[in-house]
Amino acid sequence: MQKSISILLPTYNCTCVALVRALQAQCVAAGIDFEILVADDASTDKSCIVTNRAIEALEGVRYIVRNVNVGRSAIRNFLVNEASKEWLLFIDGDLSLDNPQFIRNYLDADGDVIVGGLKIGGDENVWKSNLRYRYERASEEQINAINRAKRPYQHLSTNFMVRKTLTGDHPYNTNFKRYGYEDVLLGKDFQRKKLKVRHIDNPVLFDSFEPNDVFIAKTEESLRTLYHFKSELNGYSKLLAMAEKINRLHCAGAVSFLYKLTNKPIKRQLQSNNPSVFLFNIYKLMYYCTLPIK
């Protein structure tokens, strides 16, 4: 029996018309029972809402605009409760689709949870001075299907499908109010439930990147989330493991002192036209080690 799918797209200050049109066209072509639910989490950029209204004309698509921002976890749980199909396919609304077999590949795959992955796109000549672009490019090999399968419960952030009966009504922990790591805790919950996770080569495209200063601020916010939930996320973060090793060696104070001396020139470098991914990774570790005293 062919799968029925609810495609769940949360959006915030981004347009998703091209993505939704591509997904809807593939679902119609496959002849499946589907719905696409798009929930705007009270975007402050109202032009995005106006633009996204175009998807309301598409068969099988529902666009829901929320008046109060509830955050990344709660908006996804809202979509889960609105969904009516057997399978839930989670995709972030700011991504793109250049994969003509995307829906078909999910229909043909087996598993309790099926993870399709991410492909980094964008013109290098356009994005070569962008820190996020360089960071994602440097990490791209780590997120191919083979390497994802080595740690199957740790790659659920942007593109995966799960049976609705296995998620419960609130799969995402709503204590995660800020940016980052809500997907990591979801993976931990899937592991606790012993769900079978299958990783396949079925990516969505990430091809638009925020400015360097915005990416640094988002990273700092995610590190504060990591620190706040360090007990829950123990064993699921390489950076957390490194920071704990530094603490065991009684070097946290020295790292914090080094951060005070170097954070301003490092941030200037990271916001330059030639940002260093190596320095960015060093900056993340130093910033995390300062959080107990911030």
VENMO-V268966 format. One record per backbone hydrogen bond with DSSP energy under -0.5 kcal/mol. NH is the residue of the N-H (numbers start at 1). CO is the residue of the C=O. If there is no record, write none. Layout:
NH & CO
NH & CO
This chain:
5 & 33
6 & 87
7 & 5
7 & 35
8 & 6
8 & 89
9 & 7
9 & 37
10 & 8
11 & 39
20 & 16
21 & 17
22 & 18
23 & 19
24 & 20
25 & 21
26 & 22
27 & 23
28 & 24
29 & 25
30 & 26
31 & 27
31 & 28
32 & 27
34 & 32
35 & 5
36 & 60
37 & 7
37 & 35
38 & 36
38 & 62
39 & 9
39 & 37
40 & 38
40 & 64
41 & 11
41 & 39
42 & 40
46 & 44
48 & 45
49 & 45
50 & 46
51 & 47
52 & 48
53 & 49
53 & 50
54 & 51
55 & 52
56 & 53
57 & 54
58 & 55
61 & 58
62 & 36
64 & 38
64 & 62
65 & 63
66 & 40
66 & 64
73 & 176
75 & 71
76 & 72
77 & 73
78 & 74
79 & 75
80 & 76
81 & 77
82 & 78
83 & 79
87 & 4
88 & 162
89 & 6
89 & 87
90 & 88
90 & 160
91 & 8
92 & 158
93 & 10
95 & 92
96 & 205
100 & 98
102 & 99
105 & 101
106 & 102
107 & 103
108 & 104
109 & 105
109 & 106
112 & 196
113 & 196
114 & 161
115 & 198
116 & 114
116 & 159
117 & 159
119 & 204
121 & 119
121 & 206
126 & 123
127 & 123
128 & 124
130 & 127
131 & 129
134 & 130
135 & 131
136 & 132
137 & 133
138 & 134
139 & 135
140 & 136
140 & 137
142 & 139
143 & 139
143 & 140
144 & 141
148 & 144
149 & 145
150 & 146
150 & 147
151 & 147
151 & 148
152 & 149
154 & 151
160 & 90
161 & 114
162 & 88
163 & 112
164 & 86
166 & 163
167 & 164
168 & 164
174 & 172
176 & 173
177 & 175
185 & 181
186 & 182
187 & 183
188 & 184
189 & 185
190 & 186
191 & 187
192 & 188
193 & 189
194 & 191
195 & 190
197 & 195
198 & 113
198 & 196
200 & 115
200 & 198
202 & 116
202 & 200
204 & 117
205 & 96
206 & 119
207 & 205
215 & 211
216 & 212
217 & 213
218 & 214
219 & 215
220 & 216
221 & 217
222 & 218
223 & 219
224 & 220
225 & 221
226 & 222
227 & 223
228 & 224
229 & 225
230 & 227
233 & 229
234 & 231
236 & 233
241 & 237
242 & 238
243 & 239
244 & 240
245 & 241
246 & 242
247 & 243
248 & 244
249 & 245
250 & 247
251 & 246
255 & 251
256 & 252
257 & 253
258 & 254
259 & 255
260 & 256
261 & 257
262 & 258
263 & 259
266 & 262
267 & 263
268 & 264
269 & 265
270 & 266
271 & 267
272 & 269
275 & 272
277 & 275
280 & 276
281 & 277
282 & 278
283 & 279
284 & 280
285 & 281
286 & 282
287 & 283
288 & 284
289 & 285
290 & 286
290 & 287
291 & 287
291 & 288
293 & 290
294 & 290
294 & 291
